[in-house]
Amino acid sequence: MLPIKSDGEFVFSELVVYQKNKDDLPYKLNFNDHLQFLREKLGKELKDNQNGLPERRVLTFFHDFLVIVIFMDSSENINLIKFISPS
């Protein structure tokens, strides 16, 4: 990943990757990952809103100084991944 700061200036804030992406993702993530693989790659999630909206599940991880948010549908297929610098 890009460093959050370069010569004291912020160079990274947020990256959003959609399911249609076919390129490699940071931390060896991919859109076919199941919850078990996400936990193995990113650690225990900070927040899981499984009981929020029934058609969507959002998992929030803190890994390598980034907030990583995984958006899944009701079948736990990943639709969207956000990498956020908590600056």
C-alpha positions in Angstrom: 0.0 0.0 0.0 1.0 3.6 -0.3 2.4 5.3 2.7 -0.2 7.5 4.5 2.2 10.4 4.6 5.0 11.4 2.3 7.4 14.2 3.5 4.7 15.2 6.0 1.9 15.5 3.5 -1.0 13.1 3.3 -1.0 11.1 0.1 -3.7 8.5 0.9 -7.1 8.9 2.3 -9.4 6.2 1.0 -9.5 3.5 -1.7 -12.7 1.8 -2.8 -12.5 -1.4 -4.8 -15.6 -2.9 -6.4 -16.4 -6.6 -7.1 -15.7 -6.2 -10.9 -12.0 -5.5 -10.1 -9.8 -8.3 -11.4 -6.4 -6.9 -10.3 -4.6 -8.1 -7.2 -5.8 -6.5 -3.9 -3.7 -5.6 -0.9 -3.1 -8.2 1.8 -3.9 -11.0 -0.6 -7.6 -10.2 -0.3 -10.0 -11.3 -3.1 -13.7 -11.1 -3.7 -14.1 -14.9 -3.2 -12.9 -14.8 0.4 -15.2 -16.3 3.0 -15.4 -14.8 6.5 -12.9 -17.3 7.9 -10.3 -16.3 5.3 -10.9 -12.6 6.0 -10.2 -13.2 9.7 -7.0 -15.2 8.9 -5.8 -12.4 6.6 -6.9 -9.3 8.6 -7.5 -10.6 12.2 -10.6 -10.3 14.3 -13.1 -7.7 13.0 -13.7 -4.6 15.2 -17.3 -4.5 14.2 -19.8 -6.7 12.5 -23.2 -5.3 11.8 -24.7 -8.7 10.9 -27.9 -7.8 12.7 -28.2 -4.4 10.8 -29.8 -4.5 7.4 -30.8 -8.1 6.5 -29.7 -7.7 2.9 -26.3 -6.4 3.8 -23.4 -7.2 6.2 -20.6 -4.8 6.9 -17.4 -6.0 8.6 -14.8 -3.5 9.9 -11.2 -4.5 10.5 -8.1 -2.5 11.7 -5.0 -3.9 9.9 -1.6 -2.5 9.2 -2.7 1.0 10.4 -5.7 1.0 8.0 -9.4 0.6 8.6 -10.7 -2.0 6.1 -14.4 -2.2 5.6 -15.9 -5.2 3.8 -19.4 -4.9 2.4 -21.2 -8.3 1.8 -24.7 -9.3 0.6 -27.0 -11.6 2.5 -25.2 -14.6 1.0 -21.9 -13.2 2.4 -20.5 -12.5 -1.1 -18.2 -9.5 -1.0 -19.4 -6.5 -3.1 -17.1 -3.8 -2.1 -13.9 -3.2 0.0 -12.8 0.1 1.4 -9.3 0.8 2.6 -9.3 4.0 4.8 -6.5 5.9 6.5 -7.7 6.8 10.0 -6.1 10.2 9.9 
